[in-house]
Amino acid sequence: MRSRLAALCLAVAPAAVALALSPAPALATFHLMKIREVYPGSSASPEAEYVELEMYAAGQNLVAGHSLDFFDAAGAQVASASFGANVPNAANQSTLVAATPAAESQFGIAADTGMPGGSLDPGGGAVCWDTLDCVSWGSFHGSALSPTGSPADPLGIPDGMALRRTIAPGCSTLLEAGDDTDSSAADFADVFPAPRPNSVAPSEHACASQGTTESGYPAPGQGKGGEAGRARPPQTRLGRHPGRVTRDRTPTFRFSSNLPGARFLCKLDRRRFSPCRSPFTAPRLSPGRHVFRVKARVPAGATDRSPAVWRFNVARRVRRPAG
């Protein structure tokens, strides 16, 4: 019996050693996740707010008990939203959404957890995912649970727009850890709101080794799989602008694109299009009619074929008689 037991131990020992030395399997958790999109509602529906999170590794679905925390411009916490249960989909690039009932109704989604209305002030504030990732915008001047750097959109999030993290730096079709530079101004841009809850399969994918530019956009003349085509042209949206009639001789315009990493070309009246940034303040204008145009262009060279246009009239100031 002893000899058989000794032989059994000798046989099991190498397997035990190999098991001990083999790497432990990756555990499902919640910390490899970033804030992807923030929508503070609009003037038409101010409580239609949501925050979208996105995993940048598989198995990050154990979110039960973890929370999003919301802060005002001074850094005071105003609300919190906790996940009451884990989410089922744990694939890399999966998303999950915390939203108000008004946002669920407006966008036709079922949120993965609720959040209280009035948590996000478009003029300035911050939101944090646990203590792991935060983003600030507008007039935020406090401190958050992790670094936010310079706030995105110093003048506040434009009405009807959302902030979305750009994933352009390494691969424009994949969220990666390196996409977070701890600077909200550098990491986030204005986009049209498009919440994607956990029930929707992710569309992100790794960049191909060929047929793309450094930014990850398809190179001119290349499409998916090397098919002939061109990069998808961006769309341009005009945000804040002067009224149709204004006395402001140097009006300011804000604009954005639906594609991350886009740059802009602006034109006033009969001048040529030239590179510009949002916000754009016009040089001193004479009284009368004026036209402002702006179009987005992605690094691969595709340009919006229908520039955003705003026609306005600079009114002549009326001098009142003294006395």
C-alpha positions in Angstrom: 0.0 0.0 0.0 2.8 2.4 0.9 4.6 1.7 -2.4 1.4 2.4 -4.4 0.8 5.6 -2.4 4.4 6.8 -3.1 4.0 6.1 -6.8 0.8 8.0 -6.9 2.4 11.0 -5.2 5.3 10.9 -7.6 2.8 10.9 -10.5 0.7 13.8 -9.2 3.6 16.0 -8.1 4.7 17.1 -11.6 1.1 18.0 -12.5 0.7 20.0 -9.3 3.9 21.9 -9.9 2.8 22.7 -13.5 -0.6 23.9 -12.3 1.1 26.1 -9.7 3.4 27.7 -12.2 0.8 28.2 -14.9 -0.7 31.8 -15.1 -4.0 32.3 -13.3 -7.0 32.9 -15.6 -8.2 36.5 -15.9 -11.0 37.2 -13.4 -14.1 39.0 -14.4 -14.2 42.4 -12.7 -15.2 46.0 -13.3 -12.1 48.2 -13.4 -11.1 48.0 -17.1 -13.8 50.3 -18.1 -14.0 54.0 -19.2 -16.7 56.6 -19.4 -17.5 56.8 -23.1 -20.4 59.2 -23.5 -22.1 61.9 -21.3 -25.5 63.5 -22.3 -26.9 66.2 -20.0 -30.2 66.5 -21.7 -31.4 69.4 -23.9 -33.5 72.5 -23.4 -36.4 70.6 -24.9 -36.0 67.7 -22.5 -33.6 68.7 -19.7 -34.0 65.5 -17.7 -33.3 63.1 -20.6 -29.8 62.4 -19.2 -27.5 59.4 -19.5 -23.9 58.2 -19.0 -22.4 55.4 -21.1 -19.6 53.2 -19.9 -17.5 50.9 -22.2 -15.2 47.9 -21.4 -11.8 47.8 -22.9 -11.2 44.2 -22.0 -13.4 41.1 -21.7 -15.0 40.1 -18.4 -15.7 43.5 -16.9 -19.3 42.9 -16.2 -19.2 42.6 -12.4 -20.6 46.0 -11.7 -23.1 45.3 -9.0 -22.6 47.7 -6.1 -20.4 50.1 -8.1 -21.5 53.5 -8.9 -21.4 56.6 -11.0 -21.0 59.9 -9.0 -22.1 63.3 -10.2 -20.5 66.6 -9.3 -21.4 70.3 -9.8 -19.0 72.9 -11.2 -17.5 73.5 -7.8 -16.8 69.8 -7.2 -19.6 69.1 -4.7 -21.3 65.7 -5.2 -24.9 66.2 -6.2 -26.1 62.6 -7.0 -25.0 59.0 -7.4 -26.3 56.0 -9.4 -25.3 52.4 -8.4 -25.7 49.2 -10.4 -28.0 46.8 -8.5 -26.8 43.8 -10.5 -24.1 42.6 -12.9 -24.7 42.9 -16.6 -24.8 39.7 -18.7 -22.6 40.7 -21.7 -18.9 40.7 -20.9 -17.3 40.9 -24.3 -14.5 43.4 -25.0 -16.0 46.8 -26.0 -19.4 46.0 -24.5 -21.2 49.1 -23.1 -23.7 49.8 -20.4 -25.9 52.8 -19.8 -27.1 54.7 -16.7 -30.1 56.8 -17.8 -33.1 58.7 -16.5 -36.7 57.5 -17.5 -36.9 60.6 -19.8 -33.8 59.4 -21.7 -35.1 55.9 -21.9 -38.3 57.2 -23.5 -36.5 59.7 -25.8 -33.9 57.2 -27.2 -36.0 54.1 -27.0 -33.6 52.1 -24.8 -33.8 50.0 -21.6 -31.1 51.4 -19.3 -28.8 49.0 -17.4 -29.4 51.2 -14.3 -31.3 54.3 -13.5 -30.0 57.7 -12.5 -31.7 60.7 -11.0 -32.7 63.6 -13.2 -30.9 66.9 -12.8 -27.5 65.1 -12.2 -25.7 66.6 -15.2 -25.5 70.4 -15.7 -24.5 71.2 -19.3 -22.9 74.4 -18.1 -20.3 72.7 -15.9 -19.8 69.6 -13.8 -18.1 66.2 -13.7 -19.0 62.5 -13.5 -16.9 59.6 -12.2 -17.0 55.8 -12.6 -16.1 54.6 -9.1 -12.7 56.1 -8.4 -11.3 54.9 -11.7 -12.3 57.4 -14.4 -13.7 60.9 -14.4 -14.6 63.5 -17.0 -15.3 67.2 -16.5 -16.7 69.9 -18.7 -17.7 73.6 -18.9 -17.0 75.7 -15.8 -15.9 72.8 -13.6 -13.2 74.0 -11.2 -13.3 71.6 -8.4 -11.7 68.2 -7.8 -13.1 64.8 -8.7 -12.3 61.2 -7.6 -9.6 60.8 -10.3 -7.8 63.3 -12.6 -9.9 65.1 -15.3 -7.3 67.7 -16.5 -8.7 70.7 -18.4 -12.5 70.5 -18.8 -14.0 69.7 -22.2 -16.2 72.4 -23.8 -15.2 75.4 -21.6 -18.4 77.2 -22.6 -20.5 74.2 -21.7 -21.9 71.2 -23.7 -23.9 72.6 -26.6 -27.7 72.2 -26.5 -28.7 68.7 -27.7 -25.1 67.4 -27.9 -23.3 64.8 -26.0 -19.6 64.4 -25.0 -18.0 61.2 -26.3 -14.5 59.9 -25.7 -12.4 59.9 -28.8 -10.8 56.5 -29.6 -8.6 57.8 -32.4 -5.1 57.8 -30.9 -4.1 54.2 -31.3 -7.0 52.6 -33.3 -10.0 54.7 -34.2 -12.3 51.6 -34.1 -11.3 50.3 -30.7 -11.4 51.7 -27.2 -8.0 51.1 -25.5 -6.5 52.0 -22.2 -4.2 54.5 -24.0 -7.1 56.5 -25.2 -7.4 58.1 -21.7 -4.9 60.9 -21.2 -6.5 62.3 -18.1 -7.4 65.5 -20.0 -11.1 65.9 -20.6 -10.5 68.6 -23.2 -8.2 66.3 -25.2 -10.2 63.1 -24.7 -13.8 64.2 -25.4 -15.6 65.9 -28.2 -19.1 66.9 -29.0 -21.3 64.4 -30.9 -24.9 63.6 -31.5 -26.2 61.5 -28.6 -26.4 57.8 -29.3 -26.7 55.7 -26.2 -25.9 51.9 -26.5 -27.0 49.8 -23.6 -25.5 46.4 -22.6 -28.1 44.5 -24.6 -26.6 45.8 -27.9 -23.6 44.0 -29.3 -20.5 46.1 -29.7 -19.5 47.3 -33.2 -15.9 48.2 -32.4 -13.1 46.1 -33.9 -9.3 46.0 -34.1 -7.7 48.1 -36.8 -6.4 46.3 -39.9 -2.7 46.2 -40.4 -3.0 47.6 -43.9 -5.4 49.9 -45.7 -5.7 52.5 -43.0 -4.0 55.8 -42.2 -2.1 56.4 -39.0 -5.3 57.7 -37.4 -7.2 54.4 -38.2 -9.5 55.9 -40.9 -9.6 54.1 -44.2 -7.0 55.5 -46.6 -8.4 57.2 -49.7 -9.2 54.6 -52.3 -9.5 51.9 -49.6 -12.6 50.5 -48.0 -13.1 47.6 -45.7 -11.1 44.6 -46.8 -9.2 46.7 -49.4 -12.3 47.3 -51.5 -12.4 50.4 -53.6 -14.0 53.3 -52.0 -13.4 56.4 -49.9 -13.4 57.2 -46.2 -16.9 57.9 -44.9 -17.5 61.6 -45.1 -18.2 63.4 -41.8 -21.2 65.5 -40.9 -21.0 69.0 -39.5 -23.3 70.4 -36.9 -23.5 74.1 -36.0 -24.0 74.6 -32.3 -24.1 78.1 -30.7 -24.3 81.0 -33.1 -25.6 84.6 -33.1 -29.2 85.4 -33.7 -30.5 86.1 -37.2 -30.2 89.8 -36.3 -27.4 90.7 -33.9 -25.5 93.8 -32.8 -22.4 91.7 -32.0 -19.7 92.8 -34.5 -17.5 89.8 -33.6 -20.0 86.9 -33.2 -18.8 83.5 -32.0 -19.7 80.1 -33.5 -19.4 76.6 -32.0 -19.5 73.5 -34.2 -18.8 69.7 -34.1 -18.7 66.6 -36.2 -20.1 63.1 -35.8 -16.7 61.6 -36.4 -13.8 61.7 -33.8 -10.6 63.4 -34.8 -12.3 65.6 -37.4 -10.9 69.0 -38.3 -12.7 72.0 -39.6 -12.7 74.5 -42.4 -14.5 77.9 -42.0 -15.6 80.5 -44.4 -17.1 84.0 -43.9 -18.9 85.6 -46.8 -16.8 85.5 -50.0 -13.6 84.5 -48.3 -12.0 81.1 -49.0 -12.4 78.1 -46.6 -9.5 78.0 -44.2 -8.6 75.8 -41.1 -10.4 76.8 -37.9 -11.4 75.5 -34.5 -14.5 75.6 -32.3 -15.2 78.1 -30.9 -14.6 80.4 -33.8 -14.9 84.2 -33.3 -15.3 86.2 -36.4 -13.2 89.3 -37.1 -14.9 92.6 -36.7 -17.8 92.7 -39.2 -19.4 95.6 -40.8 -23.2 96.2 -40.5 -25.2 94.2 -43.0 -25.8 90.7 -44.2 -23.2 87.9 -43.6 -22.9 84.2 -44.2 -20.8 81.7 -42.1 -20.0 78.2 -43.4 -18.2 75.4 -41.7 -17.4 71.8 -42.8 -15.6 68.9 -41.2 -12.8 66.9 -42.7 -11.3 63.7 -41.4 -7.6 62.9 -41.5 -8.0 60.6 -44.5 -9.2 63.5 -46.5 -13.0 63.0 -46.7 -14.8 66.3 -46.3 -18.5 67.0 -45.5 -20.2 67.6 -48.8 -22.8 69.9 -47.3 -21.3 72.5 -45.0 -23.3 73.9 -42.1 -24.5 77.4 -43.0 -25.7 80.3 -40.9 -27.0 83.6 -42.4 -27.3 86.6 -40.2 -27.5 90.3 -40.2 -25.3 92.6 -38.1 -27.5 95.5 -37.1 -26.2 99.1 -37.1 -26.0 100.5 -33.6 -28.4 103.4 -33.1 -26.9 106.4 -31.3 -29.3 107.9 -28.9 -29.3 111.7 -28.7 -27.6 113.1 -25.6 -29.9 114.3 -22.9 
